[in-house]
Amino acid sequence: MQDVVDVLCALPLGLETSTSVDAGADLTVETSDGRRLSVEVKALRSLSPADADRLLRSPDRPGRVRLLVGDRLVPRVRDQLRDGGWSWLDRRGHLYLRAPGVLVDTDVAPLSDVSRRARPVLETDVGLDVATALLTEPNRKLSIRALVAFTGRSLGAVHQSVRGLTDDGLVGPGGLPLLPELFWEVTARWRPRRTALTVAPDPTDERLAGQLGLLAPAGGWVLCDTLAANAYGAAAVVRGDHPPDFYVPDERAIRVARQVLGDASSLERRRATVALAPATWTCLRPVELPGPRTTWPAAHPVVVALDLSVDAGRGREVLDGWTPPEPFARVW
């Protein structure tokens, strides 16, 4: 409750708070024009959509403002609460307060106790691997052991990541990812660091291909970003000389590429780029595309979609109009 008091008092709205003496209320808020709001405060670490449904079915007390405080509230839950007549405070930095004659919908300073908590699961390498793996099979529950086999991560680390995603309301109680919220939460953490090269690799040059490890059956280079999206049928308009972007399996591959193909003097002069994929399983699971669109194996469509999502302009426009071919599923 103190979080609510601190946030309300910090807002330049003339609101005053006090501990409520009304039965069934926790807080009284007095507005600048003299109105008094009786507020019930419920605090949870996180809330899944199913939890929100149950909460919204709880008995209503007329004349009370019901306000939920959570460490993280995903967009779908925020919408459910708003539509169900609840106010909410996301401790990461947003307040929605609605009452007769009052509407506050604003960013606020993040609560300090949130920053001191354990590192968010999606900020860890394993958490990002597990989240993206779940997005590749959005309609099938993947067991912990299946996720271990998919990602190559340890059993304990995968179990902890799944539990963290579930606690954050991004994986439902049935083990399926919450869509599209999980995708967009991953987008915020998708930060590939691309290295620009002077020369594009030639997969038909066997000596070069062997030197660079281009076409290893598992762990070779995979095409990503715009050209990969185009190969999957997305409306990504590219020139015939558009530089390809690749994910490579490790830092050694980047060092060798820089030595053999050279560093471009600028991004504008690049003939190709290489990067480590934020999801470390990317190069271990290449997709061979049929037809003449590309001679390169491509990254999984989920990875390509995340690449597009980084560009808030044209990339997201392409993403909005793209549904990947079967058997892949759209998760954004």
N, C-alpha and C positions, 0 to 999 in steps of 0.2 A: 504493500500500500504506500510505503514511503516513496517508491519510484513515481507513483502517480502524483503525489503531492509535489515532489521536486520538479517534475515536468510542468505541471500546471502553474506553479509559482514562477517558473522561469519564462513563461509565455507573456508577451506584452499585451495581455487582453484584460487586465484588471480583475482576474479571477482570484478569489480568496477561498482557502480550504480550511476545514476543521474536522476533527473526529466527530462522526455523526452520533447523535443520541437517538435517531430513529430506529425502531426495531427492524431488523433485516437489512440495514444499510451500514456501510463501513465508513462513508465519507460524505461530508456536506460541502458542496461547492456553491459559493455565492458569486453571482455575476455582477458586472459593473452597474447594471440597472436594478439591482436589488433582488433578483430572483434567486431561489434556493433550490439546488438540485441534490437529491439523495442518491448516492452512488453506491452500488454493490461492486466490489472488486474481487475478481477471481484470478489467481496467478497460476500459470502453468509454464513449464519449460518450453514446450512446443505443442502443436495441435495438428493432428491429421484431419483430412476432410471427414472421415468417418467419426472422429472424436467431435468435430464441430457439429455434425448432424445430431449426435446425441446431446450435446450441450444445448442446441437450439430447441430440442424437445423438452427441456426442463421447464418446470412451471414458472410462469412469468408473475412478477409482483407489480401490479399497477402503480404508476407514479415513481418507479425506480429506474435509474439509468444503470444498465448492466455493462460493466467494462471488464474486458479480459486483458491481462498482462501476460505476454509471452516473450521468451528469449528470441524466437524467430517464428514469424507467421508467414507462410508462403502465400502467394497471391490468391490462390483459390480459396484458402481459409479466410483471408481478409474479406473477399467478396461474400462468402457465406455469412460471416458475422455481420457485415454491413447490411445485407439483404434481410437477415433475421432480426434486425433491430438492436444489435449489440454494438457497443463502442469497443475500441481496442487500442492498446499501446504495445507496439513492437519495440522491444528494448534495443534493437539495432538502430532505431532512430526515426520512428514515425508514430504519430498520435492521430486517431480518429475518434472524435467525441461528438455524439449527436444527442440532442435533447430538444424539447419544445423551445423554439426560439434560439437555439444554439447549434452551431455547426463549426467544428474545428477539424480540419484535415490538413495536417502540416508535418513536415520533417522537423525533428527535434534532435538535440544532442544525444548521441548514443549513451546508454547508461554505463557507467564505469565498471560495474561488476561484470558486465558481459565481456568486456575486453580482457578481464582477468581469468575468464574460464578457460577450459582446455581448448586447444587449437581446433577450429571447426573441421569436421571430417573432410569436406571438400577442399580444404587447404592442404591436405596431406596427399602424397603421391599414391598411396594405396587407396585412399578414399576416392580419388579421381578415377583410378583404374576400375574400381568396383562400380562406380556410378555409370561410367560409359559402357561397361560390360552389360549392365542391366538395361541400358537403352538399346542395345543391339537385339534384345529379345524381350520386347515390352509386353508381350501377351503370354509369356510363359514364365512360371516361377522357376528361377535358377537356384538350385541348392547351394549351400556354402561350398561343397566340394566341386560343384560345377564351376562356380566362380573362381575357385582356386586353380582349377585346370585351365580356365580361360585366361586368367590374368598372370598366372605364374607366381602369385603372391602366397604368403604363408597362411595356413588355416586360421591361426589366431588373429592375424591382422585383418583378413577378410571378414571374419566373424565380427570383429570390433567395428569395422567400417559399415557393415550392414546394420548393425545395431544403432550406430550413430545416425545413419540415414533414416532409419525408422523412427528414432526419437525426434528427429527434425521434421517429421511429417512428409518426407520425400519418398519414402517407400511405405506402401500400405501394409496392413496386418497380414494380407495374403501373400506378401513378398513381391508384388508387382510395383514397378516404379510409378510415381505420380506424374502424369503427363498433362501438359507440357512443362510443368513446374521444374522437374528435375533437369530437363534439358537446359532451361534458361538459367537455373542456378549453376550448372556446369559452365555455361557460356561465360559467366562472370569470372571464372577461374581459368579460362582457356587462353594461355599466354605463350604461344610458340615464339621463339626467338630465332628469326631466319638469318642465315648467312648468305650474302649475295656472291655469286660466282661469275667469273669472266667467260667461261665456256660451259655449254650445256653437255651433259654426258651423252654418249652414243651407245645404246644397248647392243648395237650390231658389231661393235668393236670388241672382240672377245678378250683381247689383252687388257684393254681398259676396263671392261666389265669385271674381269677377274680381279684386277688391281683395286677397284673401288667396291667390290662386293655388291654390284648392282642387282643381280638377279638371283640371289640366294633363295632357295625354295621357301625358307622361313628366316626372316631377319634381313632381307634385302631392302632396296629402296622402294618406296611406294609413292605414287603420284597423289597429290592432295590439292586442296583449295580449288581455284577457278577451273583449271583444265580437268580435274577429276569430276567436278560437278557437271561440266559440259559433257564428259564421257558418260555420265549416268543419265543424261537427258535433261538436265536443268537448263533453263533459258539464260545461260551465262554466255554472253556474246564475247568472243575472243578473236584476236587477230591471228593470222596464220603463224606469226612469229612470236606469239605470246610466250614469255618465259615460263617454263614449267617449275612448279614448286614440289619439293619432295620431303618426305619424312625419312630419316635414316635411323638405324638401330642404336647407335651409341656415339659418344664423343669422338672415338677413334675414327669413325667414318667421316665425321665433319673435318677432322684434321687432315685426313688423306685427301678428301675432296678439295680442300683449300690448297694443298701442295700440288695436286695434279691438275686441277682445273683453274686455279688462280682466284684471288679475291678481286671482285669487281670494285672499281673506284667509287661507285655510288650505286644506290638501289636502282636508279633510272637506267644505268648502263648494264645491269645484270642480264645474264643469259639463262640463269637458273638460280634457285635458292634451295638450301638444305636446312633442316631443323630437326631437333628431337621432338617427337610428338608428346604432348602433355599426357596422353594415355600411353603408357609404355608398351602395351600389347600391340600397338598399331602395326608395326612392321612384321610381327609374328603371324598376322592374320590378313595377308594381302587378298584382294579380290581380283580374279582374272575376268576381265570384261570381254564379252563376245563382240565380234564385228570389228570394223576398221577404225573405231573412234580413237583408240590409243594402243600403242605397243607396250605400254607400261602396265604392271599391276597397280591397282588403285587402293587407296585407303578405304576402309568401311564407310558407307554413306553417312553414318552418325558422325564420324570424324570429319568428313568433308563438310557436313552441315555446320558443325561447330566452327570450322575454318571460315565459312561464309558469315556466320553470326558475328564474328569479330568486327566486320565492316558494317557499321550502323547504317550506312547508306545503301550503295548498290548491292552489297552482299546480302543484306536482309531482304531487299526487294526480290532478289533471285530466290532466296530461301522461301519467301511467302508463296511463290508460285510453283514450287517444286515438290513433287511427291516421288520418292525413289522407286525404281522398278521392283516388282516382286522378285524374291521373297522378302525384300527389305520393307520396313515399316516407317512411316512418317511419325516422328516423335516430338515435333516442334509445332 
